[in-house]
Amino acid sequence: MGTLGFSKETCESTTENAGLKLATRQCIRLDNGSLDLTGPTLIDCGMNLENVLGNLSSANVNVMIAASQTMALTSQPEKLTVKEVNLTTNILTNIMRNPTELNKETCINAIITFCNMLEVKPDIISELWKALSSLTKDLENMTISQNLDQVCPQVAVKSNQINSTDSRTGWGLVSYQNPMALVGKDAIKSVIAEGDINNDKMEAYIFIPNNAFKDDAYFGFVLYKDASFFPTLKKKASTVLKTQVISGTVSGHTGKLKKPVTIRLRKKALNDGFFLESYKCAYWNYSVSQWLTDGCDPVNESKNETYFSCSCQHLTSFAVLMTVKANTLQYLDTISYIGCALSILGLLATIIAPIWMKEYRTSVNGKLQINLSVALLGVYITFLSGAISSSWANAPPEKSNTPNSKTTSSTNPFCTASTWFLHFFLLASFAWMCVQGIALYSSYNRLIQQMERSYFAAVSAGVAWGAPALTAIITISATEPTHTYRQEKICWLAVPTNDKFFSGKNVLLWAFLLPVSLMLLLNMMIFGLIMSKMVCNKKNLKSYKGDFKKILQRQFALIFTNTVMLGMCWIIGYFMLIDEAYSIFSTLFCILNSLQGVFIFLLCIMNMKAFQNRMIQPLKLFKREKKSNIPIFRLIIK
């Protein structure tokens, strides 16, 4: 039912549509429930889609003829070009613009043409998905104009009129497993009671309570075999949509329902090596052309169920967005937690140890290193307490109750606060690294004494803490009112909801990646200047005497390592975009980022002579006092 049969005869080779089947017949269901074949629909071999659109726009052909011609001209969708698909989209938009004026035959031909569009080449759908997606809205509006019962391999359409005072509890649609490939009389059917379904074989289900609306109305349902016209965001690689898409529409009704609609969609098997971490009930928002989740909540979230169950307060197209995770990468969580914990201990030691090293603690380089350690300590504490906390990250921003709302309201202040502090401390870390580079260059040019007297450390603190704080405050002030500050799934800066990475809406790019890139570039320029002077002017380096020369060399090695380490971690993050090497680079990214505090402790403190002396002093005391035959317990106490 719903499929087309093609004639053996084709258009002659000298015509516009050479090779196209000359006629089609369709298997349809009559009003009495029986099946029948329509009469042959002949194609005008000299007609093309451009002619049809031109005639339709100039009213030279009626809508019924245009629908019939378009259906015939698109009967071999795999051969359609981008231009032809675009023309067909415009024709269907014109035809379905006024659905109440269409007769049933025109509606059926429009639905068949819509089905043909779902079978065109995938790359064409990807290129024209916005225009094609708008057709789904027209199709849903057409379902509430008259009684329809049409099924094709890609789409099922059913609609009926119901009285608000009817004794039935509501109206719904259910499809059973593999309904599109083998369409039987019970594969897709209407239901009038919420429990009137077989959950074991159910593929998709939607039910609207009878008292969810006020007046008599048409109920319209559309079931899509897949989400070809409803793409998910490419940048959210862990989010997949593998369920069917089902829509419900009630004539004359918009906004919130008095009673929620129930949706159930069968769970699909994931690719090997992946498991379902969580899922969200989502609806397609035509205003922003993306999946949103406000007003839709999961019901009875049981991993043992064979289907997802959702309850939604409004009507449109529904599906389930699944967050999947690779089984092979579960160890990254463990690496992150252990590495961050070790880094916190290492940074605490780096901050506390100088208490016993006055000379290092009061020097410019010592103050700068302590401040860098404090900034990184803030990064790790914020990250552990917020960014990867399941209780915060899985609590998305609450969106407005209006289905067509474009904004969200961050009612999870902890996640927003975590985003702000993580943004601030990360910028501060790179700022202090940059200040270290400037101090190193000044030391090389024998300006360290002037820096000591000119309160360089105090001025640096004002800049390295103040500039990141100002940037973070401006960012949240500019974006939080429009609810574009942070991401919905994780506590981190927002990225665009489309592929325009360099757009003005990319908060992550302008508020973080750009400032960090500029600071890294400045530091690399400083190192380049120092290296050039060391190579081209060796006499200047030889003029340094004794400890000062050793300190300069040690500081150069330390600060260069800090810069490379901090910068290299984020560079590796970009290599994670390579699918073939994702597991390798994600592992390196986790290890290097989570252990930065440990590296700084080993490079900075363990390399300080004063610290080494402090560590060795108790051992020397123990050996010396042991010779005096003091009892062991008194020796340990001493």
C-alpha positions as CSV (number, residue, x, y, z in Angstrom):
1,M,0.0,0.0,0.0
2,G,1.2,3.4,-0.9
3,T,3.8,2.2,-3.4
4,L,4.0,3.1,-7.1
5,G,4.0,0.8,-10.0
6,F,5.8,1.9,-13.2
7,S,5.0,1.2,-16.8
8,K,7.3,-0.7,-19.1
9,E,7.1,2.1,-21.6
10,T,9.5,5.1,-21.1
11,C,9.8,8.5,-22.6
12,E,11.6,8.6,-25.9
13,S,15.3,9.5,-26.1
14,T,14.5,12.7,-28.0
15,T,12.3,14.1,-25.2
16,E,13.1,16.2,-22.1
17,N,12.5,13.2,-19.8
18,A,14.2,10.6,-21.9
19,G,14.2,7.2,-20.1
20,L,11.6,8.2,-17.5
21,K,8.7,5.8,-17.0
22,L,5.8,6.9,-19.1
23,A,3.1,6.1,-16.5
24,T,2.6,5.2,-12.9
25,R,-0.2,3.5,-10.9
26,Q,-0.5,3.5,-7.1
27,C,-1.9,1.0,-4.6
28,I,-4.2,2.9,-2.2
29,R,-6.6,2.2,0.6
30,L,-10.2,3.2,0.0
31,D,-12.5,4.7,2.6
32,N,-14.1,1.4,3.1
33,G,-10.7,-0.1,4.1
34,S,-10.1,-2.1,0.9
35,L,-7.1,-1.7,-1.4
36,D,-7.3,-0.6,-5.0
37,L,-5.1,0.6,-7.9
38,T,-5.4,4.1,-9.2
39,G,-5.7,4.8,-12.9
40,P,-2.5,5.4,-14.8
41,T,-0.9,8.8,-14.3
42,L,0.7,9.7,-17.6
43,I,3.8,11.9,-17.7
44,D,4.3,14.7,-20.2
45,C,7.6,13.7,-21.6
46,G,8.3,17.3,-22.6
47,M,7.5,18.7,-19.2
48,N,10.1,19.3,-16.5
49,L,10.0,20.5,-12.9
50,E,11.0,24.0,-13.8
51,N,8.0,24.2,-16.2
52,V,5.7,22.9,-13.4
53,L,6.9,25.5,-10.9
54,G,6.6,28.3,-13.5
55,N,3.1,27.2,-14.4
56,L,2.1,26.9,-10.8
57,S,3.4,30.4,-9.9
58,S,1.6,32.0,-12.9
59,A,-1.6,30.0,-12.2
60,N,-1.4,28.5,-15.7
61,V,-2.0,25.1,-14.3
62,N,-4.2,24.0,-11.4
63,V,-2.8,22.6,-8.2
64,M,-4.1,19.0,-8.8
65,I,-2.4,18.7,-12.2
66,A,0.8,20.2,-10.8
67,A,0.8,17.7,-7.9
68,S,0.3,14.8,-10.3
69,Q,3.0,16.0,-12.7
70,T,5.5,16.5,-9.8
71,M,4.8,13.1,-8.4
72,A,5.5,11.5,-11.8
73,L,8.6,13.6,-12.5
74,T,10.1,12.6,-9.1
75,S,9.2,8.9,-9.4
76,Q,12.8,7.9,-9.7
77,P,14.3,9.9,-6.8
78,E,17.8,8.3,-6.9
79,K,18.3,10.1,-10.3
80,L,17.3,13.6,-9.1
81,T,19.9,16.4,-9.0
82,V,20.3,19.1,-6.4
83,K,18.5,21.6,-8.7
84,E,15.6,19.2,-9.2
85,V,15.2,18.5,-5.5
86,N,15.2,22.2,-4.8
87,L,12.6,22.8,-7.5
88,T,10.4,20.0,-6.1
89,T,10.7,21.6,-2.6
90,N,9.4,24.9,-3.9
91,I,6.6,23.2,-5.8
92,L,5.4,21.2,-2.7
93,T,5.6,24.4,-0.6
94,N,3.3,26.1,-3.1
95,I,0.9,23.2,-3.3
96,M,0.6,22.6,0.5
97,R,0.4,26.4,1.3
98,N,-3.4,26.3,1.6
99,P,-4.2,22.7,2.7
100,T,-7.9,23.3,3.2
101,E,-8.3,24.1,-0.5
102,L,-6.8,20.7,-1.6
103,N,-8.8,17.7,-2.6
104,K,-7.8,14.2,-1.3
105,E,-6.1,13.2,-4.6
106,T,-3.9,16.2,-4.5
107,C,-2.9,15.5,-0.9
108,I,-2.1,11.9,-1.7
109,N,0.1,13.0,-4.7
110,A,1.9,15.6,-2.5
111,I,2.5,12.9,0.2
112,I,4.0,10.5,-2.4
113,T,6.2,13.3,-3.7
114,F,7.3,14.0,-0.2
115,C,8.2,10.3,0.2
116,N,10.3,10.5,-3.0
117,M,12.3,13.4,-1.4
118,L,13.2,11.1,1.4
119,E,14.8,8.7,-1.0
120,V,17.1,11.1,-2.9
121,K,20.9,10.9,-2.4
122,P,22.0,11.5,1.2
123,D,24.5,14.2,0.1
124,I,21.6,16.2,-1.5
125,I,19.5,15.9,1.7
126,S,22.5,17.2,3.7
127,E,22.9,20.2,1.4
128,L,19.2,21.1,1.3
129,W,18.0,19.8,4.7
130,K,16.7,23.2,5.9
131,A,14.4,23.6,2.9
132,L,13.3,19.9,3.1
133,S,12.8,20.2,6.9
134,S,10.3,23.0,6.3
135,L,8.2,20.6,4.2
136,T,7.6,18.5,7.3
137,K,5.8,21.4,8.9
138,D,3.6,21.8,5.7
139,L,2.9,18.1,5.7
140,E,1.8,18.2,9.4
141,N,-0.5,21.1,8.7
142,M,-2.0,19.2,5.8
143,T,-2.9,16.3,8.1
144,I,-5.4,18.4,10.0
145,S,-7.3,19.6,6.9
146,Q,-9.1,16.4,6.1
147,N,-9.1,12.7,6.7
148,L,-5.9,11.0,5.4
149,D,-4.6,7.5,5.5
150,Q,-1.5,7.2,3.4
151,V,1.6,5.0,3.8
152,C,4.7,4.9,1.7
153,P,8.1,3.2,2.4
154,Q,9.4,6.3,4.3
155,V,6.3,8.0,5.8
156,A,2.9,7.1,7.3
157,V,0.2,9.8,7.5
158,K,-3.1,9.4,9.4
159,S,-5.6,11.9,10.5
160,N,-9.2,12.0,11.8
161,Q,-11.7,14.2,13.4
162,I,-12.6,13.8,17.0
163,N,-15.1,15.4,19.3
164,S,-13.8,16.8,22.6
165,T,-16.9,15.3,24.3
166,D,-16.3,11.9,22.8
167,S,-16.4,9.0,25.1
168,R,-13.1,7.8,23.8
169,T,-10.1,8.6,26.1
170,G,-8.1,10.1,23.2
171,W,-6.6,9.5,19.8
172,G,-3.2,8.1,18.8
173,L,-1.1,6.3,16.4
174,V,1.0,3.1,16.8
175,S,3.4,1.4,14.5
176,Y,4.8,-2.1,14.9
177,Q,8.3,-3.4,14.1
178,N,9.4,-3.1,10.5
179,P,6.2,-1.4,9.4
180,M,7.6,0.4,6.4
181,A,9.1,-2.6,4.6
182,L,6.1,-4.9,5.1
183,V,3.0,-2.9,5.4
184,G,0.2,-5.0,6.8
185,K,-3.3,-4.0,8.0
186,D,-2.1,-4.0,11.6
187,A,1.5,-2.5,11.0
188,I,0.3,1.1,11.5
189,K,-3.0,1.8,13.0
190,S,-5.0,4.3,15.0
191,V,-5.7,3.7,18.7
192,I,-8.4,5.2,20.8
193,A,-7.2,4.0,24.3
194,E,-3.8,4.6,25.8
195,G,-3.4,0.9,26.8
196,D,-4.5,-0.5,23.4
197,I,-1.0,-1.4,22.1
198,N,1.4,-4.3,22.2
199,N,4.6,-2.9,23.8
200,D,6.6,-5.9,22.9
201,K,6.3,-5.3,19.2
202,M,5.7,-1.6,19.3
203,E,8.1,0.6,17.2
204,A,6.6,4.0,17.7
205,Y,3.6,5.3,19.6
206,I,1.9,8.7,20.3
207,F,-1.3,9.3,22.2
208,I,-3.1,12.6,22.8
209,P,-5.7,12.6,25.6
210,N,-9.2,13.5,24.6
211,N,-9.4,16.3,27.2
212,A,-6.0,17.8,26.3
213,F,-7.7,20.4,24.1
214,K,-10.9,22.5,24.3
215,D,-13.0,22.1,21.1
216,D,-13.7,19.6,18.4
217,A,-10.6,19.1,16.2
218,Y,-8.7,17.2,13.6
219,F,-6.0,14.9,14.9
220,G,-3.1,14.5,12.5
221,F,-0.2,12.1,12.9
222,V,3.0,11.6,10.7
223,L,5.5,8.8,11.3
224,Y,8.9,9.2,9.7
225,K,11.0,6.1,9.2
226,D,14.2,8.1,10.1
227,A,15.4,11.6,10.9
228,S,16.8,12.4,7.5
229,F,15.0,15.8,7.5
230,F,15.7,16.4,11.2
231,P,19.5,16.3,11.6
232,T,21.3,16.4,14.9
233,L,24.2,18.8,15.4
234,K,27.5,17.4,14.0
235,K,29.5,19.0,16.7
236,K,27.8,16.8,19.3
237,A,29.5,13.6,18.2
238,S,28.3,11.7,21.3
239,T,24.6,12.5,20.6
240,V,22.8,10.2,18.2
241,L,19.2,9.9,17.0
242,K,18.4,6.3,16.0
243,T,14.7,6.2,16.7
244,Q,11.9,7.0,14.3
245,V,10.4,10.5,14.4
246,I,6.7,10.8,15.1
247,S,4.5,13.9,15.1
248,G,1.1,14.9,16.4
249,T,-0.9,17.9,15.4
250,V,-4.3,19.2,16.6
251,S,-6.2,21.7,14.4
252,G,-6.7,25.1,16.0
253,H,-4.4,24.4,18.9
254,T,-1.0,25.8,19.8
255,G,0.9,26.2,23.0
256,K,0.7,24.0,26.1
257,L,-1.8,21.1,26.4
258,K,-4.1,20.7,29.3
259,K,-2.9,17.1,29.6
260,P,0.5,15.8,28.3
261,V,0.9,13.7,25.2
262,T,2.5,10.3,25.6
263,I,5.3,9.2,23.2
264,R,7.0,5.8,23.1
265,L,9.9,4.9,20.7
266,R,11.6,1.6,20.5
267,K,15.3,1.4,21.6
268,K,17.7,0.7,18.8
269,A,20.9,-1.4,19.0
270,L,24.1,0.7,19.1
271,N,27.2,0.0,17.1
272,D,29.7,-2.4,18.7
273,G,31.9,-0.8,21.3
274,F,29.3,1.8,22.4
275,F,26.7,1.9,25.2
276,L,23.8,4.2,26.1
277,E,24.8,6.7,28.8
278,S,21.6,8.7,28.9
279,Y,18.8,9.9,26.8
280,K,16.6,13.0,26.4
281,C,13.1,13.3,25.0
282,A,13.3,16.0,22.3
283,Y,11.0,17.9,19.9
284,W,11.9,19.6,16.7
285,N,11.7,23.4,17.0
286,Y,11.0,24.9,13.5
287,S,12.0,28.4,14.6
288,V,15.6,27.4,15.3
289,S,15.7,24.3,13.2
290,Q,17.1,22.0,15.9
291,W,16.1,19.5,18.6
292,L,15.1,21.0,22.0
293,T,14.0,19.3,25.2
294,D,11.9,21.8,27.1
295,G,8.4,20.6,28.0
296,C,9.4,16.9,27.3
297,D,10.4,14.6,30.1
298,P,11.4,10.9,30.3
299,V,8.9,8.6,32.0
300,N,9.9,5.4,33.8
301,E,13.5,5.6,32.9
302,S,14.3,1.8,33.1
303,K,17.3,0.4,31.3
304,N,15.4,-2.9,31.1
305,E,12.6,-1.5,29.0
306,T,12.6,-2.1,25.2
307,Y,11.4,1.4,24.5
308,F,11.8,5.0,25.5
309,S,8.8,6.7,27.1
310,C,8.2,10.4,27.1
311,S,5.6,12.9,28.3
312,C,5.4,16.2,26.5
313,Q,3.3,19.3,27.2
314,H,3.0,20.5,23.6
315,L,2.7,19.1,20.0
316,T,5.2,18.8,17.2
317,S,7.6,16.2,15.9
318,F,9.2,14.0,18.6
319,A,12.2,11.7,18.9
320,V,14.8,10.6,21.4
321,L,18.3,11.9,21.5
322,M,20.7,9.3,22.9
323,T,24.1,10.2,24.5
324,V,26.4,7.3,23.8
325,K,29.8,6.5,25.1
326,A,32.5,4.2,23.9
327,N,33.2,1.2,26.0
328,T,36.9,1.4,25.2
329,L,37.2,4.9,26.6
330,Q,35.6,4.5,30.0
331,Y,39.0,4.4,31.5
332,L,39.4,8.1,30.7
333,D,37.1,9.0,33.6
334,T,39.4,7.1,35.9
335,I,42.5,8.9,34.4
336,S,40.8,12.2,34.9
337,Y,39.9,11.7,38.5
338,I,43.2,10.2,39.6
339,G,45.3,12.7,37.6
340,C,43.4,15.7,38.9
341,A,43.7,14.4,42.5
342,L,47.4,14.0,42.1
343,S,47.8,17.4,40.5
344,I,45.9,19.0,43.4
345,L,48.3,17.4,45.8
346,G,51.3,18.5,43.7
347,L,50.1,22.1,43.4
348,L,49.4,22.3,47.1
349,A,52.9,21.1,47.7
350,T,54.2,23.7,45.3
351,I,52.3,26.5,47.1
352,I,53.1,25.3,50.6
353,A,56.7,24.2,50.3
354,P,58.1,27.8,49.8
355,I,57.1,28.6,53.4
356,W,60.4,27.1,54.4
357,M,62.3,28.8,51.5
358,K,62.3,32.5,52.2
359,E,64.7,33.4,49.4
360,Y,62.6,31.6,46.8
361,R,59.3,32.8,48.3
362,T,60.2,36.5,48.2
363,S,61.8,36.5,44.7
364,V,59.9,37.6,41.6
365,N,60.1,34.2,39.9
366,G,59.0,32.5,43.1
367,K,55.9,34.7,43.4
368,L,55.0,34.2,39.7
369,Q,55.3,30.4,40.0
370,I,53.1,30.3,43.2
371,N,50.4,32.4,41.5
372,L,50.5,30.1,38.4
373,S,50.1,27.1,40.8
374,V,47.1,28.8,42.5
375,A,45.4,29.4,39.2
376,L,45.9,25.8,38.1
377,L,44.7,24.6,41.5
378,G,41.5,26.5,40.9
379,V,41.1,24.8,37.5
380,Y,41.4,21.3,38.9
381,I,39.2,22.0,41.9
382,T,36.5,23.6,39.7
383,F,36.8,20.8,37.2
384,L,36.4,18.1,39.7
385,S,33.5,19.8,41.6
386,G,31.5,21.0,38.6
387,A,32.6,20.2,35.0
388,I,32.6,16.4,35.4
389,S,30.1,16.1,38.3
390,S,27.2,14.0,37.1
391,S,24.8,15.8,39.4
392,W,25.6,19.2,37.8
393,A,26.5,18.3,34.2
394,N,23.4,16.2,33.7
395,A,21.2,19.0,35.0
396,P,20.6,21.0,31.8
397,P,19.4,24.6,31.7
398,E,15.7,24.8,32.1
399,K,14.1,26.2,29.0
400,S,10.9,28.2,28.8
401,N,7.6,26.4,28.7
402,T,6.7,28.0,25.3
403,P,7.3,25.4,22.5
404,N,8.5,28.1,20.1
405,S,10.9,29.7,22.6
406,K,14.4,30.2,21.3
407,T,16.1,30.7,24.6
408,T,16.9,28.8,27.8
409,S,17.1,29.9,31.3
410,S,20.0,28.6,33.4
411,T,18.2,27.5,36.5
412,N,21.2,25.4,37.5
413,P,23.4,28.1,39.1
414,F,26.0,25.7,40.2
415,C,26.8,24.6,36.7
416,T,26.8,28.2,35.5
417,A,29.1,29.2,38.4
418,S,31.4,26.2,37.6
419,T,31.6,27.4,34.0
420,W,32.6,30.9,35.1
421,F,35.3,29.8,37.5
422,L,36.7,27.3,35.1
423,H,36.8,30.0,32.4
424,F,38.5,32.4,34.8
425,F,41.1,30.1,36.2
426,L,42.1,28.7,32.8
427,L,42.6,32.2,31.4
428,A,44.5,33.2,34.6
429,S,46.8,30.1,34.2
430,F,47.8,31.2,30.7
431,A,48.1,34.8,31.8
432,W,50.6,33.9,34.6
433,M,52.5,31.7,32.1
434,C,52.7,34.8,29.8
435,V,53.9,37.0,32.7
436,Q,56.6,34.4,33.4
437,G,57.8,34.7,29.9
438,I,58.0,38.5,30.2
439,A,59.8,38.2,33.5
440,L,62.3,35.8,31.9
441,Y,63.0,38.2,29.0
442,S,63.5,41.0,31.5
443,S,65.9,38.8,33.5
444,Y,67.9,38.0,30.4
445,N,68.3,41.7,29.8
446,R,69.4,42.3,33.4
447,L,66.3,44.1,34.5
448,I,65.5,41.8,37.4
449,Q,66.9,44.2,39.9
450,Q,64.7,47.0,38.6
451,M,61.7,44.6,38.6
452,E,62.3,43.9,42.3
453,R,62.2,47.5,43.1
454,S,59.3,48.5,40.8
455,Y,56.9,46.0,42.3
456,F,56.7,43.9,39.2
457,A,55.0,41.0,41.0
458,A,52.3,43.3,42.3
459,V,51.6,44.8,38.9
460,S,51.6,41.4,37.3
461,A,49.1,40.2,39.9
462,G,46.7,43.0,38.9
463,V,47.0,42.2,35.2
464,A,47.2,38.4,35.4
465,W,44.2,38.1,37.8
466,G,42.3,41.2,36.7
467,A,42.2,40.7,32.9
468,P,40.9,37.1,33.1
469,A,38.3,38.2,35.7
470,L,37.2,41.1,33.5
471,T,37.0,38.8,30.4
472,A,34.9,36.2,32.3
473,I,32.6,38.9,33.7
474,I,32.1,40.5,30.3
475,T,31.4,37.1,28.7
476,I,28.8,36.1,31.2
477,S,27.2,39.5,31.2
478,A,26.9,39.6,27.4
479,T,25.7,36.1,26.9
480,E,23.7,35.0,29.9
481,P,20.8,37.4,29.2
482,T,20.4,35.6,25.8
483,H,21.0,32.2,27.5
484,T,23.9,31.4,25.2
485,Y,26.7,31.4,27.9
486,R,27.2,27.7,28.5
487,Q,26.4,24.4,27.0
488,E,23.4,22.4,27.9
489,K,25.0,19.0,28.5
490,I,28.3,20.1,30.3
491,C,29.4,23.0,32.5
492,W,31.5,24.8,29.9
493,L,31.3,27.7,27.5
494,A,28.8,27.4,24.7
495,V,29.6,26.5,21.0
496,P,27.4,27.4,18.1
497,T,24.4,25.2,17.4
498,N,25.4,24.9,13.7
499,D,28.6,24.5,11.7
500,K,29.5,28.2,11.8
501,F,32.5,27.8,14.1
502,F,33.8,31.3,13.4
503,S,30.5,33.1,13.9
504,G,30.1,35.8,16.5
505,K,27.9,33.4,18.6
506,N,30.8,31.1,19.3
507,V,31.5,32.0,22.9
508,L,34.2,29.4,23.3
509,L,36.2,30.8,20.4
510,W,36.1,34.5,21.2
511,A,36.2,34.3,25.0
512,F,38.7,31.5,25.4
513,L,40.5,30.1,22.4
514,L,41.4,33.5,20.9
515,P,42.8,35.0,24.1
516,V,44.8,31.8,24.8
517,S,46.1,31.7,21.3
518,L,47.3,35.3,21.6
519,M,49.1,34.6,25.0
520,L,50.7,31.5,23.6
521,L,51.9,33.4,20.5
522,L,53.3,36.2,22.7
523,N,55.2,33.6,24.8
524,M,56.6,31.9,21.8
525,M,57.8,35.3,20.4
526,I,59.6,35.9,23.7
527,F,61.3,32.5,23.6
528,G,62.2,33.2,20.0
529,L,63.9,36.5,20.9
530,I,65.8,34.9,23.8
531,M,66.9,32.0,21.7
532,S,68.1,34.3,18.9
533,K,70.1,36.4,21.4
534,M,71.6,33.2,22.9
535,V,72.7,32.0,19.5
536,C,73.7,35.3,17.9
537,N,75.2,36.9,20.9
538,K,77.0,34.3,23.0
539,K,79.3,36.9,24.5
540,N,76.3,38.4,26.3
541,L,75.3,35.0,27.8
542,K,79.0,34.4,28.9
543,S,79.0,37.7,30.7
544,Y,76.6,36.3,33.3
545,K,78.5,35.0,36.4
546,G,77.9,32.3,39.0
547,D,74.5,31.6,40.5
548,F,72.7,34.3,38.4
549,K,73.5,32.4,35.2
550,K,72.4,29.1,36.6
551,I,69.1,30.7,37.8
552,L,68.5,32.2,34.4
553,Q,69.1,28.9,32.6
554,R,66.9,27.1,35.1
555,Q,64.1,29.6,34.8
556,F,64.3,29.5,31.0
557,A,63.9,25.7,31.1
558,L,61.1,25.9,33.6
559,I,59.0,28.6,31.9
560,F,59.6,27.1,28.4
561,T,58.4,23.7,29.8
562,N,55.3,25.4,31.3
563,T,54.4,27.0,28.0
564,V,54.9,23.9,25.9
565,M,53.0,21.8,28.4
566,L,50.0,24.1,28.7
567,G,49.9,24.9,25.0
568,M,50.6,21.3,23.8
569,C,47.7,19.9,25.8
570,W,45.2,22.1,24.0
571,I,46.8,21.5,20.6
572,I,46.4,17.7,21.2
573,G,42.7,18.4,21.9
574,Y,42.2,19.5,18.3
575,F,43.7,16.3,17.1
576,M,40.9,14.5,18.8
577,L,38.7,15.6,15.9
578,I,40.5,12.9,13.8
579,D,38.1,10.0,14.1
580,E,40.7,7.4,13.3
581,A,43.0,8.6,16.1
582,Y,40.4,9.8,18.6
583,S,41.2,7.2,21.3
584,I,44.9,7.9,21.1
585,F,44.7,11.7,21.3
586,S,41.9,11.7,23.9
587,T,44.0,9.5,26.2
588,L,47.0,11.8,25.7
589,F,44.8,14.8,26.3
590,C,43.5,13.4,29.6
591,I,46.9,12.3,30.9
592,L,48.7,15.6,30.1
593,N,45.9,17.9,31.3
594,S,45.2,16.0,34.5
595,L,48.8,15.7,35.5
596,Q,50.0,19.3,34.8
597,G,50.1,20.0,38.6
598,V,52.4,17.0,39.1
599,F,54.7,18.1,36.3
600,I,55.0,21.6,37.8
601,F,55.8,20.2,41.2
602,L,58.5,18.0,39.8
603,L,60.0,20.6,37.6
604,C,59.8,23.6,39.9
605,I,60.1,22.5,43.6
606,M,62.2,19.3,43.2
607,N,64.7,21.3,41.2
608,M,65.1,23.9,43.9
609,K,68.3,23.6,45.9
610,A,66.8,25.0,49.0
611,F,64.0,22.5,48.9
612,Q,66.4,19.6,48.4
613,N,68.4,20.8,51.4
614,R,65.2,20.9,53.5
615,M,64.4,17.3,52.4
616,I,67.9,16.0,53.1
617,Q,68.3,17.8,56.4
618,P,66.2,15.4,58.5
619,L,68.0,12.4,57.1
620,K,71.4,14.0,58.0
621,L,70.2,14.7,61.5
622,F,69.0,11.2,61.9
623,K,72.3,9.7,60.9
624,R,74.3,12.1,63.1
625,E,72.1,11.5,66.2
626,K,72.0,7.8,65.7
627,K,75.8,7.6,66.4
628,S,75.2,9.1,69.9
629,N,73.2,6.0,71.0
630,I,70.0,7.9,71.7
631,P,67.0,5.6,72.0
632,I,65.2,5.2,68.7
633,F,61.8,6.6,70.0
634,R,63.5,9.7,71.3
635,L,65.4,10.1,68.0
636,I,62.2,9.8,66.0
637,I,60.5,12.5,68.2
638,K,63.5,14.8,67.9
